[in-house]
């Protein structure tokens, strides 16, 4: 029983960390990747062949 409780608590902590680090609106990892990708697309789009 103790092992199951520890496992569930660990999973809850992992989910909370994911939400706070990766999926956070505005300044999470996902938002930073999106911003840098948009900037790269803009630079590539302005290249004149």
C-alpha positions in Angstrom: 0.0 0.0 0.0 2.8 2.4 0.8 4.5 1.7 -2.5 1.3 2.6 -4.4 0.9 5.8 -2.5 4.5 6.8 -3.2 4.0 6.0 -6.9 0.8 8.1 -7.1 2.4 11.0 -5.3 5.4 10.9 -7.6 3.1 10.9 -10.7 1.3 14.0 -9.3 4.6 15.8 -8.8 5.7 15.0 -12.3 2.4 16.3 -13.8 2.7 19.5 -11.7 6.3 20.0 -12.8 5.3 19.5 -16.5 2.5 22.0 -16.2 4.7 24.6 -14.6 7.8 24.2 -16.8 6.7 23.1 -20.2 3.0 24.1 -20.7 3.0 27.4 -18.7 1.3 30.1 -20.7 3.5 33.0 -21.8 7.0 32.0 -20.7 7.0 28.2 -20.6 9.3 26.0 -22.7 6.5 25.5 -25.3 6.0 29.3 -25.7 9.8 30.0 -25.9 10.1 27.3 -28.7 7.1 28.8 -30.5 8.6 32.4 -30.3 12.0 31.3 -31.6 10.5 29.2 -34.3 8.4 32.2 -35.5 11.5 34.4 -35.5 13.4 31.8 -37.5 10.5 31.5 -40.0 10.5 35.3 -40.4 14.3 35.4 -41.1 14.0 32.6 -43.6 11.1 34.3 -45.3 13.0 37.5 -45.8 16.0 35.9 -47.5 16.3 37.0 -51.1 17.6 34.3 -53.5 
